[in-house]
Structure formats: C-alpha cells, structure tokens
C-alpha cells in the first residue's frame, strides 16, 4: 500500500539521464533540435542529459546561435553528441536554369557548412516552389550534380519527400528519383510523418529499398489531420506513441530493408517548444525506446525478414505485464478536507477498516475498492493546491517486478525511499503530473501493511460499489501528451482517440486509456487538461481529478447514497432534456435519471451511467459509474456538463 508520501523528488521535472540504458548493439539514437525549447546550447545539454547519441541540427537553431560552426561541433563533442544531420535545404530543383544555378551555389555553401559542423549528411527536401521541376530525369540530374559536389567534401545528401511537395510528395517517388540519379552519395531520408500521411500512406514496400541508399530515418507521430497538411505538420507533430500513426510499423519496414543508421525524432510542436527541454528530452528517449520495442515485438514477421529486429540483438525493454486492476488509491488531505473526505467516503458506503499506529493514515474499503486518506498532506506535486489531492495509486499485476523493470527501462523517474512505515514496500515511479504509481501483486494489495491495525469504528452499510472503475487525472496542458506516452508505454494501456470540448473553465482535451483484453473490469484512466480560462479560478487549474467506483445497479446505489446523506452533484436539467431529444429515452429511464442526478451516455457498444459528488477540497470528485454492454470510454461527452456543475456548485471542504 503506497501512502503517497515521499522524502525525495516526486515530480517529473528533475534531470534524469539515460546513460547506461543502451544495450550492446542498440541503435544510435538522435534527436532533432527543433523538438526542444530554448537556445541551441540548452537544447544540446538536454539531449545529452537524456542519453541521446546525436542530434539533427535544425538550421534556424544554428542561425540564432552565437557560436561559430566549429565551436558548435566542439560543444557537441564535449557533450558526447554527434551532429548526424544538418537540415533542411529546401526548394533545390527548378525548371529555371538561372534559378537552379543559384540553388546549386546555395547548396554548395550549405555543404561546406555541414562539413564545418563535423556532420557528413545534408538533408534536401522535395521542392514546394512554383518553379519546381516535375520530370523525374530533370530532378535526378540536378540532385546528381549536388551529390557529386557533396562527395568531393566527403558528404552525403539525403533526399526527403515532403507530403505537401509540389511534384514529389511520396517516399516512392523520392526513391524513384534517387535510383535514377545513380550517385553513391545520394540516398533517401524516410520520415514516418510524411510516409504515413502522404497521398498513399503505404509503407509496405519500404523493405525493398536498397539499404546502401537509405541514409536516414526520422520518426514522428500525430493525431489524424483536420486541417491543411503543411500547417498540421509544422505545429501538431507528436512523439511516437502520443498520436495515432503506425510509427512502429513504419520502423519495422525500415528495419526489414536493412537500415542500420540513426533513428531520429523530428517533432514540430508548439506546446513542446514552450515547456522544459530537459523534461521533453527524457520523454523523447522514452518514446524512442518504446517505439523500437513495439516494432520488434509487434511486427515479428517484418523484422525476421532482415534477420534481426530494430533493437539489433533482441529487446532492450522488458515486456509490459498487463495490469490486472486498480489497487489502493491515495488521497492526500489537509486538516479541513480530511474529516469531510472521511464523512463522504462513509456516506458512499466505505467502512474505515484500518489505521496506522503512528501516522495519520486511514484505510477505507468497500468491495474491492480501497481508498487511503493521508492526513500528512502526502507527497503531492508542487503545482497542486491544498485540500484533497489524488497523489498515488496502485496497479495490481501478475508480475510487479517486471512492471517496475519496464518502467525503469523506459526512464520513468523512481521515487526516492519513503518514510519508515514504507519499508519493504515496492518502489513507486512518477508519472507526468506527479502521480506516484506502485505496482503490486493482487495478493499483496489485499494484505494489511506493517504498521496498520484494524480500525475501532464499526462497518457502515455498503452502497453497492464493487471496485475502482477508473481514475481521472487532470494535467498541465504541456504535460498531457507526455502522460499519454507514459501510460501507453509503461503499463501498456491502449489509448482511445482524443476528445475536445468547450467548458466554462476553457477548452478541455481528453483521452481515455484501458488495459487490453480485460473488458469493462480492467484498468482504465481518463486523462484531461483544461487550457485555463477566466472561469477556471484557483480551485481546478487544469481540471478536476476523479476517482470513479463501479456499481452494478447505479439507481440502487443512488437510493442508498440518499439514505446515507451522501452529497450528490446536481445535474443541469438541460442535460436530461437533451438526452430525451437526442436519444428518445423511455419515460421511466428518463425519470430515474432526473430523480437521482445521474448522467447518461451510450454508443454502439453499450451505455454508461454516472453520478458525481462535489469536489473534495476543490480538486477531487468521487464518482459512481455503471457500464452496460461493452462500453469502454470514461464519459468524455459528459465531462463538459460535469465540469460546469463542479465549478457552479463549488467544493466540499
């Protein structure tokens, strides 16, 4: 049982390194400087600190740097970084002979600059200019001239098809041109973003590329496009594992082709560039480790064709044991919120079953649901407010040691040793946002830890709650995608498509994740974040946290809660009127929803009922939910209604 307290750092903002995480024979790992915020020197330090081997140097970063190219080279060398690629040279080919002569002069200068940086590869992107060449032979001949000049300086030219290129916008067309050029110093750069979002989106033939001419591979993920492709690329790329593209499949194809060069992350993202470079670099390394593992494990047939997987010699990341269920959830409470939280739990049918001999720790249980109130305030992340806070959780696992080993391999920060009563307890890792996550076996999760004794209070009548259904985690907006990556890669949860909605506190972004194959009873999380608006106030800067408990009959539970005097969050009548208008509910069901302040949602797989309490201490709402059929979400369509109600009706303190 984790108390949530921690004498060491329990946020994800500290410097962590990945040195020593690379297995013998593992791939050279590269990070594009465009991924990170700050000045070039800061970016390079962050990349080195996260354990990257090299960088792609983005031209605007060099142009804004006071260091000469030779000094940048030396700076990188001192940090243990190679400059693997200089980029981008764009709009090179042309139908206009005079324009092409100017472009060749410009490219020659960039080649010389690349050599001064100690880099051997210059990236050339397919042209988007109005005078771009269209014919394969013309483009190939012009690139051949560039490659010949680059080769004289010991350099290579990597040609990349932009998905919005005027005439060259697929990797297949770029490969056709490279073959036609026929120069050993000219090869292909493959970018997962462009390959997976191009007009074909087909990566199945990548394995047939000549590896001698596959010079560079860049990885990026993204949500599905809803705006112009070029703008989408420049502002909304994500790290692999944060979006919806099959980056692992793309990588498996490149590996099957025999590519053994650097694996580089090239991510353009406005939110990333406003955050912490150290934090983002560590997220980037976690992403690269996980996507390599996914390509090796998820596409064994493709990798087997090349005789080895992307990790070259086997997995470097332990397999993810599927989490079986939710164990104990820890709420840190202050002197005002503590008594109220205990009263609300009792009104919800939780019995106070155990207390610690010397520490202000109280355990409440109902069915398989367990909540620990930590009256010391807990080890909450520094951005959280006073009151009640969700600070730690347990995930039960058939192999908790393996789960922790995977978390460590994926660079999850490990919480420092806690106070004496935690002696012998398994270590916690820290998720983005500061939540402590502890992996335990189901048997260990049920035992009473050392230092706890049965409570003197008698049991209260249960209200029909059977287990913890899911946790709702409110995150700073700039850590939302990092949290998706963490929960997707460390415990192996499967994300659903992202959702967006307007709330009085600002735009709300959400994403649910669930353990695969466990059905409605498996581990679930609902991540959400609010871009703060004037209505957010200080109570819930990023949204409200929640602990949702499952009931097999929500209306029977609602009757029991009313009898016990449990506080129930009012539901605006407009919600129920809208349900009637949209869904044509039977009168009896409509009346029951209104009478018991229950929200309702349904989809093709099933239905979802939800009853909420006002927020404890301004931050945490305790909820009761019922799933019908195979409904797998966490009520995203209801979140704007719940958020508005929580803001309107205040908090329990």
Buried (B, 14 or more C-beta within 10 A) or exposed (E): BBBBBBEEBBBBBEBBBBEEBBBEEBBBBBBBBBBBBBBBBBBBBBBBBBBBBBBBBBBEBBEEBEEEBEEBBEBBEEBEBBBBBBBBBBBBBBBBEEBBEEBBEEBBEBBBBBBBBBBBBBBBBBBBBEBBBEEBEBBBBBBBBBBBBBBEBEBBBBBBBBBBBBBBBBBBBBBBBBBBBEBEBBBBBBBBBBBBBBEBEBBEEBBEBEBEBBBBBBBBBBBEEEEEBEEBBEEBBBBBBBBBBBBBBBBBBBBBBBBBBBBBBBBBBEBBBEBBBBBBBBBBBBBBBBBBBBBBBBBEEBBEBBEBBBBBEEBBBBBBBBBBBBBBBBBBBBEBBBEBBBBBBBBBBBBBBBBBEEBBBBBBBBBBBBBBBBBBBBBBBEEBBBBBBBBBBBBBBEBBEBBBBBBBBBBBBBBBEBBEBBEEBBBBBBBBBBBBBBBBBBEBBBEEBBBBEEBEEEBBEBBBBBBBBBBBBBBBBBBBBBBBBBBBBBBBBBBBEBBEBEBBBBBBBBBBBBBEEBEBBBBBBBBBBBEBEEBBEEBBBBBBBBBBBBBEEBBBBBBBBBEBEBBBBEBEEEBBEEBBEEBEBEEEBBEBBBEBBBBBBBEEBBBBBBBBBBBBBBBBBBBBBBBEEEBBBBBBBBBBBBBBBBBEEEBBB
